[in-house]
Amino acid sequence: MIDKEQQHKPETTSNLEHFSYDNVIVKNFAIATMFWGVAGMVVGLLVALQLANPIFNIGEQAWLTFGRLRPLHTNAVIFAFVGNGMFAGIYYSLPRLLKARMYSDLLGKIHFWGWQLIILSALITLPLGFTQGKEYAELEWPIDIAIAVIWVVFGLNMIMTMIKRRERHLYVAIWFYIATFVTVAVLHIVNSLALPLSLFNSYSVFAGVQDALVQWWYGHNAVAFFLTTPYLGLMYYFVPKAANRPVYSYRLSIIHFWSLIFIYIWAGPHHLLYTALPDWAQSLGTVFSVMLIAPSWGGMLNGLLTLRGVWDKVRTEPVLKFMVVALTAYGMATFEGPMLSFKNVNAITHYTDWTIAHVHVGALGWNGFLTFGMLYWLFPKMYRTKLHSLKLANVHFWLGTLGIVFYVIPMYWAGLTQSLMWKDFTPEGFLKYPNFLETVTQIIHMYELRAFGGLLYVVGALVAVYNYYMTAASGSLLKEEEASAPALQGGHKIKRWHEWIEARPIQMTIFSLIAISIGGLVEFLPTYFVKSNTPTISTVQPYTPLELKGRDIYIREGCYLCHSQMIRPFRSETERYGDYSKSGEFVYDHPFQWGSKRTGPDLARVGGKYPDSWHYNHMLDPGSMSPGSIMPSYPWLLDDDINVDDVPAQISLMRNLGVPYEEGYEDKAVADLDKQADEIVESLINDGSETDSRKEIVALIAYLQRLGIDAGKASSVPLK
């Protein structure tokens, strides 16, 4: 695995140490990868069908609606499919690179079963509506704690294995594993900071602009350090193994690693261009995003050039086919990402389906295909047999490739269509498509094509599962793979300056932590502590108790997944929605709800735009108010009661988070809730709709009618 630029003479000793590699843990993670992968993809196919036709919101069941299932899909694909695939590859490659069995079989088992229980808890809680309302970080606080504990178990097992290794040099793949462990731990802990109200309800300690910055620092770097760096480590191990060639350039891998982990962490604000985030933070995100293309493409080229001299094998070896397409998709996604960070490009693509296409080039192409290729290589090795069917592997390859094409091209087209229609004006200066629904119905057929592409990809994955199973059935698992190596000898002389850190796992971990911390601290600390970055608006007041309950329902139903609450300073948006959004509007928003996709219109100024009865009927039957709407109906909101028992505790918690409720307000909060609810019920009765004041629909109406009202009376003043 060491390339031509980094040859080391083998350690000499007369006493070889005999040990074995544990393939059972690798097998377990590999099986879990495909089980959860297919499950996550099937859920993804269902939500794609729901966007093509709301009839697929099966039986008007709350737990089967798009807003509940979309977070389940993303969590299943990211943390269950990619997560288990990452662990399978690490538990196979790490011991062999270090010439040592994993430090603890027990820690490995705790890691495996703990991770599966976390996934199972997500499978149960997300459809039930238990969510923090933060993309890719929806899971509630008890599960967040479990994730942190299991992640530490994984990291401890990994680092202790490095300490007891028999190979002095830490190969480049291991550097990426270390950076993954360190950075994901930091990201998860900071972004998950919340105060719990109950077992499955908590509120982010950050609000508004600060919460948005932390969330997309996390969201962007979850992509970087959960979906990218560990898979780059796997690429540096499995591509040379599959090609039987050394990695192209060791020097390039050094530059690739350190520049990537340092630059990546700065790029999060490019998800918030033209928002209420301070301009300096947006500019930093853009600059570092553009810089990111250099190390990203350096890694891609290092992988592709490793295949020099063996390109003829790509025609016949399915493993190499999958890996070549994976690297190509990585190159495409990491070129597109920096381009999307340019403000003039972002103004066109943000909030549209272009972003969905961009994400799935990486998820389906890079992560999916590299995982499939790795497993096609692993199963015959572990089961001491040949792959069951090369023909089926090739069928899977073409099904998957066509699935990606049919998925992303319609979504690119849909994204451009949306943006051009949103921004189009008549010669007289009016919006050409003032009804947002016109921009939705125009792209329904593209959603149908996207679902077809997803179906092809799922069928390909099922073909792979069958091929893996038949391969395993035709052989026998080598549970303990015997190996031997000389013990690590002391007194090694460092020949190159970079060997000082590459042979020391603890120092590597510390320096990785420093490299990834700089960007986050530089961006976050001024935003949090320099008050001029988040000026308040004197007319913006805390939410009423009823509005807080309505906001909880809004988050529970995943409304933020289809509706933004952030009007950008474009004429096309201010004409359609009202005055552009200011940072002071969101100082009491725990968590922020700016959104990242507009399947429906922005709601930042929806308060007072429609009567209460419109919202009531819209939630009961969206098509009655908005013909052609693809939004599901929410009949349970008319039947279910809000819980008022925890209102005093909720007010107290919000005060602890900095929301200026007066002391003792807990004692009259429920009375205020009932008073506001009665006013809404009276309004509904006057318009011919009857309901009880404690129903969830009343609370949601109260929240929606509040949005943008205070800002409409705004006068911005600096914080003191």
C-alpha positions in Angstrom: 0.0 0.0 0.0 3.0 2.3 0.3 3.8 4.1 -3.0 7.0 4.4 -4.9 7.8 7.8 -3.3 7.6 6.4 0.2 9.3 3.0 0.3 10.4 1.8 3.8 12.7 -1.1 4.4 10.9 -3.8 6.4 11.8 -4.1 10.1 14.1 -7.0 10.8 13.7 -9.3 13.7 13.9 -13.0 14.3 10.8 -13.1 16.4 7.6 -12.7 14.4 4.5 -12.0 16.4 1.4 -14.0 15.3 -2.1 -12.5 15.5 -5.3 -12.6 13.5 -7.7 -10.1 11.9 -11.4 -10.2 12.9 -13.6 -10.5 9.8 -16.8 -11.0 11.8 -17.1 -7.3 12.7 -16.5 -6.4 9.0 -19.2 -8.9 7.9 -21.7 -7.4 10.4 -21.1 -3.9 9.3 -21.3 -4.9 5.6 -24.6 -6.7 6.1 -26.0 -3.7 8.0 -24.8 -1.4 5.2 -26.9 -3.1 2.6 -29.9 -3.7 4.9 -30.2 -0.1 6.0 -29.1 1.1 2.6 -31.9 -0.6 0.8 -34.3 0.6 3.5 -33.2 4.2 3.2 -33.4 4.1 -0.6 -36.9 2.7 -0.5 -38.0 5.5 1.8 -36.2 8.0 -0.5 -38.2 6.5 -3.5 -41.4 6.9 -1.5 -40.8 10.6 -0.7 -39.8 11.2 -4.4 -43.2 9.7 -5.4 -44.9 11.9 -2.8 -43.5 15.0 -4.5 -44.6 13.7 -7.9 -48.1 12.9 -6.6 -49.5 13.6 -3.1 -51.6 10.4 -3.3 -48.4 8.6 -2.1 -48.9 10.3 1.3 -50.5 7.0 2.1 -53.8 7.0 3.9 -53.3 10.5 5.3 -51.3 9.0 8.1 -49.1 11.5 10.0 -46.1 9.2 10.2 -46.1 8.6 6.4 -46.1 12.2 5.2 -43.2 13.8 3.4 -42.3 16.0 6.3 -41.9 13.0 8.6 -40.2 10.6 6.1 -37.7 13.0 4.5 -35.6 13.2 7.6 -35.8 9.5 8.0 -34.5 9.1 4.4 -31.6 11.4 4.9 -30.6 9.9 8.3 -30.9 6.4 6.9 -28.7 7.0 3.9 -26.1 9.1 5.7 -25.7 7.5 9.0 -27.0 4.0 8.4 -25.9 3.2 4.8 -22.8 5.4 4.5 -22.0 5.1 8.2 -22.1 1.3 8.3 -20.2 1.2 5.0 -17.5 3.5 6.4 -17.2 1.3 9.5 -17.0 -1.9 7.5 -14.1 -0.4 5.4 -12.3 0.9 8.4 -12.5 -2.3 10.5 -11.1 -4.1 7.5 -8.4 -1.7 6.4 -7.1 -0.2 9.6 -5.9 -3.5 11.2 -4.1 -4.5 8.0 -2.5 -1.1 7.6 -1.3 -1.2 11.2 -0.5 -5.0 11.2 -2.5 -5.3 14.5 -5.9 -6.7 15.5 -8.3 -4.1 16.6 -7.6 -3.1 20.2 -10.8 -4.5 21.7 -13.3 -7.0 20.2 -15.7 -5.9 23.0 -15.5 -2.2 22.0 -16.1 -3.3 18.4 -19.3 -5.2 19.4 -20.5 -2.2 21.5 -19.9 0.0 18.6 -21.8 -2.2 16.1 -24.8 -2.9 18.2 -24.9 0.6 19.7 -24.9 2.1 16.2 -27.7 -0.2 15.0 -29.8 0.8 18.1 -29.2 4.5 17.2 -30.5 3.8 13.7 -33.5 1.9 15.1 -34.3 4.8 17.4 -34.2 7.2 14.4 -36.5 4.8 12.5 -39.0 5.0 15.4 -38.8 8.6 16.6 -38.6 10.6 13.3 -41.9 9.3 11.8 -43.5 10.0 15.2 -42.4 13.7 14.8 -39.8 13.8 17.5 -37.3 16.1 15.9 -35.1 19.1 16.6 -35.9 20.6 13.2 -32.2 20.9 12.1 -31.3 19.3 8.8 -29.1 16.2 9.2 -29.3 16.7 13.0 -32.9 16.1 13.6 -32.5 13.4 16.3 -33.5 14.4 19.8 -31.2 14.8 22.8 -31.1 11.3 24.3 -30.2 9.9 20.9 -27.6 12.6 20.4 -26.0 11.6 23.7 -26.0 7.9 22.5 -24.3 9.0 19.2 -21.6 10.8 21.1 -20.9 7.8 23.4 -20.8 5.3 20.6 -18.6 7.6 18.5 -16.1 7.8 21.4 -16.1 4.0 21.7 -15.3 3.9 18.0 -12.5 6.5 18.3 -11.0 4.9 21.4 -10.8 1.5 19.7 -9.3 3.1 16.6 -6.6 5.2 18.4 -5.7 2.4 20.8 -5.2 0.1 17.8 -2.8 2.7 16.4 -0.9 2.8 19.6 -0.3 -1.0 19.7 0.5 -1.2 16.0 3.4 -3.1 14.4 3.7 -0.8 11.4 5.5 2.4 12.2 4.2 4.5 9.4 0.6 5.7 9.4 -0.6 5.3 5.8 -2.6 8.2 4.3 -5.9 6.4 4.7 -5.5 6.4 8.5 -5.0 10.2 8.5 -8.5 10.6 7.0 -9.9 8.2 9.6 -8.4 10.3 12.4 -9.7 13.5 11.0 -13.1 12.0 10.6 -13.3 10.9 14.2 -12.1 14.2 15.6 -14.2 16.5 13.4 -17.4 14.6 13.6 -17.2 14.6 17.4 -16.7 18.4 17.5 -19.5 19.1 15.0 -22.0 16.8 16.6 -21.4 18.0 20.2 -21.5 21.7 19.3 -24.5 21.6 17.0 -26.5 19.3 19.4 -26.2 21.7 22.3 -29.8 22.0 23.5 -31.9 22.4 26.6 -34.5 19.6 27.0 -38.1 20.3 27.9 -39.0 16.6 28.0 -37.6 13.2 26.9 -38.2 13.9 23.3 -38.4 17.7 23.0 -35.6 20.1 23.3 -34.5 23.5 22.0 -31.2 24.6 20.5 -29.1 26.9 22.8 -28.5 29.0 19.7 -31.0 31.2 18.0 -31.5 32.9 14.7 -28.3 34.0 12.9 -26.0 32.1 15.3 -28.1 28.9 15.0 -28.0 29.2 11.2 -24.3 29.6 11.2 -23.7 26.7 13.6 -26.2 24.5 11.7 -24.6 25.0 8.3 -21.1 24.8 9.8 -22.3 21.4 10.9 -24.4 20.6 7.8 -21.7 21.4 5.3 -19.0 19.6 7.3 -21.1 16.6 8.0 -20.9 16.2 4.3 -17.1 16.9 4.5 -16.2 14.7 7.4 -18.8 11.9 7.4 -19.4 11.5 3.6 -16.1 12.6 2.3 -13.0 12.2 4.5 -13.7 8.6 5.6 -14.5 7.6 2.1 -11.3 9.3 0.8 -9.5 7.1 3.3 -11.3 4.0 1.9 -10.4 5.2 -1.6 -6.7 5.4 -0.7 -6.9 1.8 0.6 -9.3 -0.1 -1.7 -8.5 1.6 -5.1 -4.8 0.6 -4.9 -5.9 -2.9 -3.7 -8.4 -3.4 -6.4 -6.0 -2.1 -9.1 -3.0 -3.9 -7.5 -1.1 -0.6 -8.0 0.5 1.7 -5.5 -1.2 5.1 -4.9 0.0 7.5 -7.5 1.6 10.2 -5.3 2.3 10.2 -1.7 3.4 13.8 -1.7 0.1 14.8 -3.3 -1.8 12.9 -0.6 0.0 14.9 2.1 -1.1 18.2 0.4 -4.5 16.8 -0.2 -5.1 15.8 3.4 -3.9 18.9 5.3 -5.3 21.5 2.9 -8.7 19.7 2.7 -9.3 19.4 6.4 -8.2 23.0 7.0 -10.2 24.6 4.2 -13.4 22.5 4.3 -14.4 23.7 7.8 -14.6 27.4 6.6 -17.0 26.8 3.8 -20.3 26.3 5.7 -21.6 29.9 5.2 -21.9 29.4 1.4 -25.2 27.7 2.3 -26.4 31.1 3.7 -25.6 33.5 0.9 -27.9 36.5 0.6 -29.5 35.7 3.9 -29.4 37.7 7.2 -25.9 36.3 8.0 -23.3 39.1 8.2 -21.7 39.8 4.8 -18.2 39.1 6.1 -19.1 35.6 7.1 -20.8 34.9 3.7 -17.6 36.2 1.9 -15.4 33.9 4.0 -17.6 31.0 3.1 -17.3 31.8 -0.6 -13.5 32.4 -0.6 -12.8 29.1 1.1 -15.3 27.2 -1.0 -13.6 28.3 -4.1 -10.2 27.3 -2.7 -11.6 23.9 -1.8 -11.6 22.8 -5.4 -7.8 22.4 -5.4 -7.4 19.8 -2.6 -10.7 18.0 -3.7 -9.5 17.6 -7.3 -6.0 16.7 -6.0 -7.6 13.7 -4.2 -9.7 12.7 -7.2 -6.7 12.8 -9.6 -4.6 10.9 -7.1 -7.2 8.2 -7.1 -7.7 8.1 -10.9 -4.0 8.2 -11.7 -3.5 5.2 -9.4 -5.1 3.3 -12.2 -2.4 4.2 -14.6 -1.4 1.1 -16.5 -4.5 -0.9 -15.6 -7.3 1.0 -17.4 -7.9 -2.1 -19.5 -9.1 -3.9 -16.4 -11.8 -1.3 -15.9 -13.7 -2.8 -18.9 -13.8 -6.2 -17.2 -13.6 -5.6 -13.4 -16.9 -4.4 -11.9 -15.0 -3.3 -8.7 -12.9 -0.8 -10.7 -16.0 0.3 -12.7 -17.8 1.3 -9.6 -14.7 3.0 -8.2 -13.9 5.0 -11.3 -17.5 6.3 -11.5 -17.3 7.1 -7.7 -14.2 9.2 -8.2 -15.7 10.9 -11.2 -18.8 11.7 -9.3 -16.6 13.0 -6.4 -14.8 15.3 -8.9 -18.1 16.5 -10.4 -19.6 17.3 -7.0 -16.5 19.0 -5.7 -16.3 21.2 -8.8 -20.0 22.0 -8.6 -19.8 22.9 -4.9 -17.3 25.8 -5.3 -19.2 27.0 -8.4 -22.5 27.1 -6.3 -20.7 29.3 -3.7 -20.3 32.2 -6.2 -23.1 34.6 -5.3 -24.2 35.1 -8.9 -24.6 31.4 -9.3 -26.1 30.8 -5.8 -28.7 33.5 -6.6 -30.0 31.2 -9.3 -29.7 27.8 -7.7 -30.4 28.2 -4.0 -33.8 27.0 -2.7 -34.2 25.1 -6.0 -34.0 21.4 -7.0 -30.5 22.1 -8.4 -29.2 21.6 -4.8 -31.0 18.3 -4.6 -29.3 17.1 -7.8 -25.9 18.3 -6.5 -26.3 16.4 -3.3 -27.3 13.2 -5.0 -24.4 13.2 -7.4 -22.3 12.9 -4.3 -24.5 10.5 -2.4 -25.5 8.1 -5.2 -22.3 8.4 -7.2 -19.5 9.0 -4.7 -20.7 7.3 -1.6 -23.0 4.7 -3.1 -20.7 3.5 -5.9 -17.6 3.4 -3.7 -19.5 1.4 -1.1 -20.8 -1.1 -3.7 -17.3 -1.4 -5.2 -15.7 -1.9 -1.8 -18.3 -4.7 -0.9 -17.8 -6.4 -4.3 -14.1 -6.6 -3.4 -14.6 -7.6 0.3 -17.2 -10.4 0.0 -15.1 -12.7 -2.1 -12.0 -12.0 0.1 -13.8 -12.7 3.4 -15.7 -15.7 2.1 -12.7 -17.2 0.2 -14.6 -17.6 -3.1 -15.3 -15.9 -6.3 -17.9 -13.3 -6.9 -21.1 -15.1 -7.6 -21.8 -13.3 -10.9 -19.8 -10.7 -12.8 -22.8 -10.3 -15.1 -25.1 -9.3 -12.3 -22.4 -6.9 -11.0 -22.3 -5.3 -14.4 -26.2 -5.2 -14.5 -26.0 -3.4 -11.2 -23.4 -1.0 -12.5 -25.5 0.1 -15.4 -28.8 0.2 -13.4 -27.1 2.4 -10.9 -25.4 4.6 -13.5 -28.7 5.1 -15.4 -30.5 5.7 -12.1 -28.1 8.6 -11.3 -28.5 10.1 -14.8 -32.3 9.9 -14.6 -32.3 11.4 -11.2 -29.9 14.3 -11.5 -30.6 15.6 -15.0 -34.3 16.2 -14.4 -33.4 17.8 -11.1 -30.9 20.2 -12.7 -33.5 21.1 -15.3 -36.2 21.5 -12.6 -33.9 23.8 -10.6 -33.2 26.1 -13.5 -36.9 26.1 -14.4 -37.9 27.1 -10.9 -35.4 29.9 -10.6 -36.1 31.4 -14.0 -39.9 31.3 -13.4 -39.5 32.9 -9.9 -37.4 35.7 -11.3 -39.4 36.4 -14.5 -41.1 39.7 -15.0 -43.6 40.9 -17.6 -42.6 43.9 -19.8 -44.8 46.0 -17.6 -42.7 45.1 -14.6 -45.0 42.6 -12.8 -44.1 39.1 -11.8 -44.9 36.8 -14.7 -45.8 33.9 -12.4 -47.2 35.5 -9.3 -48.8 32.3 -8.2 -46.0 30.1 -6.8 -48.0 27.0 -7.7 -47.3 27.7 -11.4 -43.7 27.0 -10.8 -44.5 23.7 -9.0 -46.9 22.2 -11.6 -44.4 23.1 -14.3 -41.9 20.6 -13.0 -44.1 17.6 -11.9 -42.9 15.5 -14.9 -39.3 16.1 -13.8 -40.2 14.8 -10.4 -41.7 11.7 -12.0 -38.4 11.2 -14.0 -36.5 11.6 -10.7 -38.6 8.9 -9.1 -37.9 6.6 -12.1 -34.2 7.2 -11.7 -34.5 6.4 -8.0 -36.4 3.2 -8.8 -33.5 2.1 -11.1 -31.0 2.8 -8.4 -33.0 0.8 -5.8 -33.4 -2.2 -8.2 -29.6 -2.1 -8.8 -29.0 -2.2 -5.0 -31.3 -5.2 -4.7 -29.3 -6.9 -7.5 -26.2 -6.2 -5.5 -27.7 -7.6 -2.3 -28.6 -10.9 -4.1 -25.0 -11.1 -5.6 -23.4 -10.5 -2.2 -25.7 -13.1 -0.6 -25.0 -15.7 -3.2 -21.2 -15.0 -3.0 -21.3 -15.5 0.8 -23.4 -18.7 0.4 -20.9 -20.2 -2.1 -18.0 -19.9 0.4 -17.3 -19.8 4.1 -16.5 -16.8 6.2 -12.8 -16.6 7.3 -13.7 -15.4 10.8 -10.1 -15.1 12.0 -7.5 -14.3 9.3 -4.1 -15.3 10.5 -1.2 -12.9 10.1 2.2 -12.2 11.5 4.6 -9.3 11.7 7.6 -8.2 13.7 7.1 -6.1 16.7 7.6 -2.4 16.3 11.1 -1.5 17.2 12.3 1.7 18.9 15.1 3.9 17.8 13.7 4.7 14.3 15.5 7.6 12.7 13.2 10.2 11.0 14.3 10.8 7.4 11.7 13.2 6.3 10.2 16.1 8.2 6.6 14.9 7.8 7.4 11.5 9.3 7.5 13.2 12.7 3.7 13.5 12.8 2.9 10.6 10.4 4.3 8.1 12.8 2.6 9.5 15.9 -1.2 9.0 16.1 -1.7 11.2 19.2 0.1 14.1 17.6 -1.8 13.5 14.4 -5.0 13.7 16.3 -4.1 16.9 18.1 -2.9 18.7 14.9 -6.0 17.5 13.1 -8.1 19.0 15.9 -6.3 22.3 15.6 -6.6 22.4 11.8 -10.4 21.9 11.9 -11.0 24.2 14.8 -9.5 27.4 13.4 -12.2 28.1 10.7 -15.1 27.4 13.0 -13.8 29.6 15.8 -13.0 32.5 13.4 -16.5 32.5 11.9 -18.6 31.8 15.0 -17.0 33.8 17.9 -17.5 37.2 16.3 -21.0 36.3 15.2 -21.9 35.3 18.8 -20.0 37.9 20.8 -19.9 41.0 18.6 -23.4 42.4 19.0 -23.4 44.5 15.9 -23.5 41.3 13.9 -27.0 40.7 15.0 -28.8 44.0 15.6 -32.2 43.7 17.2 -35.5 45.1 16.0 -37.4 46.9 18.7 -40.8 45.7 17.6 -39.9 42.0 17.5 -41.3 40.4 20.6 -41.1 36.8 22.0 -43.7 34.3 20.8 -46.9 33.9 22.8 -47.4 30.5 24.5 -49.9 29.5 21.8 -47.5 30.5 19.1 -44.7 28.5 20.7 -47.0 25.5 20.6 -47.7 26.2 17.0 -44.1 26.5 16.2 -43.4 23.1 17.7 -46.1 21.6 15.4 -44.6 23.4 12.4 -41.2 21.8 13.2 -42.7 18.4 14.0 -44.4 18.2 10.6 -41.2 19.1 8.8 -42.7 22.3 7.2 -39.2 23.8 7.1 -38.3 21.1 4.5 -40.6 22.7 1.9 -40.9 26.3 3.0 -38.2 28.8 3.7 -38.5 31.7 6.1 -35.8 33.9 4.6 -36.6 36.5 1.9 -33.4 37.5 0.0 -32.8 41.0 -1.1 -33.9 40.4 -4.7 -36.6 42.3 -6.5 -38.2 39.0 -7.5 -38.5 38.0 -3.9 -39.5 41.3 -2.3 -42.2 41.6 -5.0 -43.5 38.1 -4.3 -43.1 37.9 -0.5 -42.5 41.4 1.0 -39.5 43.2 2.5 -36.3 41.2 2.7 -35.4 39.5 6.0 -33.3 41.1 8.7 -31.2 39.3 11.4 -33.1 40.9 14.2 -36.3 39.1 13.3 -34.9 35.8 14.4 -33.4 36.5 17.8 -36.0 34.4 19.6 -36.0 31.5 17.1 -34.8 28.3 18.8 -34.1 26.7 16.4 -33.9 28.9 13.3 -36.3 27.9 10.4 -34.8 29.6 7.3 -35.0 26.3 5.3 -32.9 25.3 2.3 -35.5 24.3 -0.3 -38.7 25.9 -1.6 -41.2 23.3 -2.8 -43.7 25.8 -1.5 -43.5 29.6 -1.1 -41.5 31.4 1.5 -43.5 32.0 4.8 -41.4 34.8 6.4 -44.2 37.4 5.8 -47.2 35.1 5.6 -48.7 36.5 8.8 -51.9 38.4 8.1 -51.8 37.5 4.4 -54.7 35.1 4.7 -57.7 34.8 7.1 -57.6 32.1 9.8 -60.1 30.1 7.9 -57.8 29.9 4.9 -55.1 28.3 6.9 -57.7 25.9 8.5 -59.0 24.7 5.1 -55.5 24.7 3.6 -54.2 22.2 6.2 -57.4 20.1 5.9 -57.4 20.0 2.1 -54.6 22.0 0.4 -56.1 21.6 -3.0 -59.3 23.4 -2.0 -57.3 26.6 -1.3 -54.4 26.0 -3.8 -55.6 23.9 -6.8 -52.8 21.7 -8.1 -50.9 21.7 -4.7 -48.7 18.7 -4.0 -48.9 19.4 -0.2 -50.4 16.6 1.9 -53.4 17.2 4.1 -53.1 17.2 7.9 -56.4 16.1 9.2 -55.0 15.0 12.6 -54.3 18.6 13.4 -58.0 19.1 13.7 -58.4 16.1 16.0 -55.3 16.2 18.3 -55.0 18.5 21.4 -52.0 20.5 22.3 -50.4 19.7 25.7 -50.7 22.7 27.9 -49.3 21.0 31.0 -45.7 21.9 30.1 -46.4 25.5 29.1 -45.0 27.0 32.3 -41.8 24.8 32.0 -41.5 25.9 28.3 -41.7 29.6 29.2 -39.1 29.0 31.9 -36.8 27.2 29.5 -37.1 29.9 26.9 -36.2 32.5 29.5 -33.1 30.4 30.3 -32.2 30.6 26.6 -32.4 34.4 26.7 -35.9 35.0 25.6 -37.1 38.0 27.8 -40.3 36.7 29.3 -41.1 38.6 32.5 -40.5 36.8 35.8 -43.6 35.0 37.0 -45.2 34.8 33.5 -45.4 31.1 33.9 -48.4 31.6 36.2 -50.5 33.3 33.5 -49.1 31.8 30.3 -51.9 29.2 30.0 -54.6 31.8 30.5 -53.0 33.9 27.7 -52.8 30.8 25.5 -56.5 30.2 26.0 -57.4 33.8 25.4 -55.5 33.9 22.0 -56.9 30.5 21.1 -60.5 31.6 21.8 -60.0 34.6 19.5 -58.9 32.3 16.6 -61.8 29.9 17.2 -64.2 32.8 17.1 -62.7 34.0 13.8 -63.1 30.4 12.4 -66.7 30.2 13.5 -67.5 33.5 11.8 -66.1 32.0 8.6 -68.0 28.7 8.9 -65.4 26.5 10.5 -65.8 25.1 14.0 -63.1 23.6 16.2 -62.0 23.5 19.8 -59.5 26.0 21.2 -57.1 23.4 22.4 -56.7 21.7 19.0 -53.3 21.7 17.3 -54.7 23.5 14.2 -55.4 26.5 16.3 -51.9 26.7 17.6 -50.4 26.3 14.1 -52.7 29.1 12.8 -51.5 31.3 15.6 -47.8 30.7 14.7 -48.4 31.2 11.0 -50.3 34.5 11.5 -47.4 35.8 13.6 -44.7 35.4 11.0 -43.4 38.7 9.7 -45.9 40.8 11.7 -43.4 42.3 14.1 -40.8 42.9 11.3 -43.5 44.9 9.4 -43.3 47.5 12.2 -39.5 47.3 12.4 -37.0 49.9 13.4 -33.6 48.4 13.7 -31.5 49.4 16.7 -28.1 48.0 17.8 -27.9 45.6 20.7 -26.6 47.0 23.9 
